[in-house]
Amino acid sequence: MSVLGLVGYGKMGQAIEKLASNNSAITKVNIFRQGDDIKSFVRGSDFFIDFSSSDGAEILVGSLLETTPKPTLIGTTNLSASCKEKIALLAEKTSVMVAPNVSIASNLQALVSQKIASILGASYKADIVDIHHIHKKDAPSGTALMLKEFINKGFEQKIEISSIREGEVIGEHIVNFHGNDDSLTITHKVENRELFARGAISAILWLAKQKPENYTMQDMLKI
């Protein structure tokens, strides 16, 4: 029996529940709701996906540390320092992944941007445009910060992030490289939120088979 524990039941959580309910590798989806007993929820699930908040993720991870550590995917962004510390402790006992973006193409965008930065060098300047719907609370997004981190692996420089919150845009990230005589742009645009749900389910099923460690999407994709 493989029971998925789901923390966070917004648009992402609902999309994950819908897909997970039709996945033969998952027999049941447990949804944590406000007022539920977190320890009972943890005991009744085999692995976890969190798309809630920093506080929600910290409560989940803290309970796992106090009871039985189990594979966990944290898709929540803008995590607090104390939450990150607890995640590091959990990764010593079970498989954990913190993924700002579970889309394969978005992670490829980050890796390609890193490679381009390393080839173009400091004569080019980079910036990131981070576009999301008006309901998104964090700015810049976790994906934008991930892109910045990867670009800075290619070359070290200050990278400006412009965060735009408009309409119901699911997510679009644009990486620009500007030289004296030309420019290069790499864009990733999400057309359907189901993309993230598929990525999250693939990630947690992969994590369930791994030894204790703090993993990334790049580890899973072997890229």
C-alpha positions as a printed NumPy array, in Angstrom:
array([[  0.   ,   0.   ,   0.   ],
       [  1.41 ,   3.408,  -1.02 ],
       [ -0.347,   6.32 ,   0.627],
       [  0.574,   9.855,  -0.447],
       [  0.347,  12.51 ,   2.239],
       [ -0.445,  15.894,   0.691],
       [  0.151,  19.156,   2.552],
       [ -1.249,  22.257,   0.872],
       [ -4.562,  22.072,  -0.953],
       [ -4.523,  25.103,  -3.201],
       [ -4.521,  24.866,  -6.986],
       [ -1.328,  22.818,  -6.988],
       [ -2.532,  20.466,  -4.273],
       [ -5.811,  19.875,  -6.084],
       [ -3.992,  19.142,  -9.352],
       [ -1.699,  16.678,  -7.559],
       [ -4.625,  14.928,  -5.869],
       [ -6.428,  14.507,  -9.193],
       [ -3.44 ,  12.925, -10.932],
       [ -2.323,  10.875,  -7.928],
       [ -5.793,   9.37 ,  -7.559],
       [ -5.419,   7.924, -11.063],
       [ -1.841,   6.705, -10.605],
       [ -1.549,   2.936, -10.121],
       [  1.529,   3.388,  -7.885],
       [ -0.515,   5.366,  -5.341],
       [ -3.354,   3.607,  -3.545],
       [ -4.672,   6.552,  -1.535],
       [ -4.188,  10.301,  -1.073],
       [ -4.309,  11.698,   2.466],
       [ -4.916,  15.457,   2.554],
       [ -3.805,  17.414,   5.606],
       [ -6.367,  20.056,   6.507],
       [ -6.268,  22.783,   9.129],
       [ -7.192,  21.326,  12.503],
       [ -6.071,  17.775,  11.635],
       [ -3.673,  15.969,  13.943],
       [ -0.314,  16.162,  12.156],
       [  1.143,  13.09 ,  13.886],
       [ -1.816,  10.898,  12.891],
       [ -1.521,  12.252,   9.356],
       [  2.198,  11.398,   9.255],
       [  1.651,   7.908,  10.658],
       [ -1.044,   7.215,   8.069],
       [  1.032,   8.135,   4.995],
       [  4.028,   6.515,   3.299],
       [  5.533,   9.589,   1.622],
       [  4.753,  13.281,   1.36 ],
       [  4.402,  16.199,  -1.036],
       [  4.257,  19.709,   0.416],
       [  3.031,  22.742,  -1.509],
       [  1.825,  24.813,   1.443],
       [  3.928,  27.502,   3.129],
       [  7.209,  27.724,   4.984],
       [  5.332,  27.261,   8.269],
       [  3.356,  24.327,   6.868],
       [  6.491,  22.628,   5.558],
       [  8.257,  23.147,   8.876],
       [  5.367,  21.579,  10.799],
       [  5.418,  18.558,   8.474],
       [  9.199,  18.102,   8.628],
       [  9.243,  18.634,  12.389],
       [  6.613,  15.956,  12.884],
       [  8.51 ,  13.54 ,  10.631],
       [ 11.639,  14.092,  12.725],
       [  9.68 ,  13.427,  15.926],
       [  7.993,  10.276,  14.606],
       [  9.16 ,   8.226,  11.602],
       [ 11.146,   9.967,   8.825],
       [  9.635,   9.192,   5.412],
       [ 10.435,  10.343,   1.836],
       [  9.371,  13.955,   1.352],
       [  9.175,  16.4  ,  -1.55 ],
       [  9.059,  20.086,  -0.604],
       [  7.74 ,  22.194,  -3.483],
       [  7.088,  25.187,  -1.242],
       [  9.374,  28.171,  -1.889],
       [ 10.652,  30.999,   0.312],
       [ 11.497,  28.598,   3.137],
       [ 12.677,  30.019,   6.455],
       [ 16.141,  29.312,   7.846],
       [ 14.699,  27.14 ,  10.619],
       [ 12.691,  25.117,   8.088],
       [ 15.826,  24.555,   5.99 ],
       [ 17.691,  23.376,   9.096],
       [ 14.994,  20.804,   9.852],
       [ 14.999,  19.619,   6.226],
       [ 18.777,  19.08 ,   6.438],
       [ 18.274,  16.951,   9.552],
       [ 15.493,  14.974,   7.881],
       [ 17.735,  14.266,   4.878],
       [ 20.122,  12.429,   7.219],
       [ 17.34 ,   9.944,   7.949],
       [ 15.35 ,   9.664,   4.701],
       [ 15.231,  10.828,   1.086],
       [ 14.252,  14.489,   0.712],
       [ 13.994,  16.877,  -2.207],
       [ 13.486,  20.629,  -2.137],
       [ 12.394,  21.583,  -5.639],
       [ 11.577,  25.212,  -6.526],
       [ 10.312,  23.88 ,  -9.854],
       [  9.486,  20.253, -10.718],
       [  9.21 ,  20.865, -14.47 ],
       [ 11.841,  19.042, -16.531],
       [ 12.056,  21.883, -19.064],
       [ 12.502,  24.519, -16.359],
       [ 15.422,  22.603, -14.891],
       [ 16.892,  22.289, -18.375],
       [ 16.528,  26.056, -18.759],
       [ 18.617,  26.488, -15.605],
       [ 21.333,  24.107, -16.781],
       [ 21.467,  25.595, -20.281],
       [ 21.674,  29.098, -18.787],
       [ 24.613,  28.001, -16.64 ],
       [ 26.411,  26.599, -19.684],
       [ 25.745,  29.718, -21.755],
       [ 27.031,  31.96 , -18.954],
       [ 30.243,  29.943, -18.679],
       [ 30.831,  30.199, -22.446],
       [ 29.887,  33.874, -22.933],
       [ 31.808,  35.062, -19.898],
       [ 31.805,  38.384, -18.084],
       [ 31.579,  40.478, -21.263],
       [ 27.847,  39.643, -21.217],
       [ 25.322,  40.701, -18.591],
       [ 22.368,  38.574, -17.528],
       [ 18.928,  39.404, -16.182],
       [ 15.809,  37.377, -15.376],
       [ 12.141,  38.235, -15.9  ],
       [  9.885,  36.357, -13.492],
       [  6.164,  36.395, -14.42 ],
       [  3.376,  34.832, -12.327],
       [ -0.301,  35.273, -11.47 ],
       [ -1.425,  38.023,  -9.094],
       [ -2.071,  35.536,  -6.262],
       [  1.564,  34.45 ,  -5.919],
       [  2.927,  35.7  ,  -2.619],
       [  6.697,  35.447,  -3.059],
       [  8.711,  37.655,  -5.375],
       [ 11.11 ,  36.764,  -6.817],
       [  9.855,  33.234,  -7.261],
       [ 11.789,  30.151,  -6.229],
       [ 12.34 ,  29.36 ,  -9.895],
       [ 13.834,  32.796, -10.565],
       [ 16.205,  32.37 ,  -7.631],
       [ 17.149,  28.913,  -8.923],
       [ 17.946,  30.396, -12.35 ],
       [ 20.075,  33.091, -10.739],
       [ 21.992,  30.472,  -8.753],
       [ 22.722,  28.402, -11.862],
       [ 23.772,  31.409, -13.959],
       [ 26.176,  32.446, -11.213],
       [ 27.757,  28.999, -11.446],
       [ 28.638,  30.007, -15.014],
       [ 29.878,  33.481, -14.16 ],
       [ 29.82 ,  35.553, -11.008],
       [ 28.015,  38.849, -11.423],
       [ 25.046,  40.771, -10.116],
       [ 21.882,  39.523, -11.828],
       [ 18.755,  41.64 , -11.747],
       [ 15.413,  39.866, -11.363],
       [ 12.255,  41.679, -12.494],
       [  9.159,  40.129, -10.898],
       [  5.825,  40.751, -12.63 ],
       [  2.523,  39.608, -11.129],
       [ -0.377,  39.849, -13.558],
       [ -3.628,  38.065, -14.389],
       [ -3.652,  34.287, -14.048],
       [ -0.255,  33.555, -15.608],
       [  0.85 ,  30.144, -14.283],
       [  4.521,  30.852, -14.74 ],
       [  6.945,  32.273, -17.295],
       [ 10.671,  32.819, -16.845],
       [ 12.881,  34.659, -19.291],
       [ 16.673,  34.657, -19.089],
       [ 18.387,  37.387, -21.095],
       [ 22.088,  37.599, -21.918],
       [ 23.138,  41.017, -23.25 ],
       [ 26.449,  41.657, -24.998],
       [ 27.791,  44.773, -26.707],
       [ 26.675,  43.605, -30.143],
       [ 23.979,  40.975, -29.573],
       [ 21.659,  39.342, -27.062],
       [ 20.402,  35.83 , -26.341],
       [ 17.096,  34.924, -24.68 ],
       [ 15.877,  31.626, -23.214],
       [ 12.196,  31.404, -22.247],
       [ 10.194,  28.774, -20.413],
       [  6.423,  29.237, -20.202],
       [  3.996,  26.93 , -18.403],
       [  0.699,  26.413, -20.216],
       [ -0.97 ,  24.006, -17.779],
       [ -0.546,  23.548, -14.004],
       [ -0.846,  19.784, -14.514],
       [  2.786,  19.919, -15.674],
       [  3.885,  20.58 , -12.079],
       [  1.564,  17.933, -10.68 ],
       [  3.052,  15.292, -12.992],
       [  6.568,  16.371, -12.046],
       [  5.802,  16.273,  -8.312],
       [  4.317,  12.764,  -8.48 ],
       [  7.249,  11.49 , -10.547],
       [  9.655,  13.022,  -8.034],
       [  8.048,  11.517,  -4.916],
       [  7.796,   8.057,  -6.49 ],
       [ 11.499,   8.342,  -7.387],
       [ 12.387,   9.548,  -3.881],
       [ 10.571,   6.58 ,  -2.343],
       [ 13.251,   4.307,  -3.856],
       [ 16.299,   6.34 ,  -2.804],
       [ 18.578,   6.148,   0.218],
       [ 18.638,   8.996,   2.785],
       [ 19.999,  12.166,   1.192],
       [ 19.035,  15.697,   0.18 ],
       [ 18.316,  15.401,  -3.567],
       [ 17.599,  17.85 ,  -6.381],
       [ 15.602,  17.551,  -9.581],
       [ 18.923,  17.345, -11.426],
       [ 19.73 ,  14.182,  -9.459],
       [ 16.463,  12.603, -10.532],
       [ 16.786,  13.635, -14.157],
       [ 20.494,  12.688, -14.225],
       [ 21.364,  15.955, -15.945]])
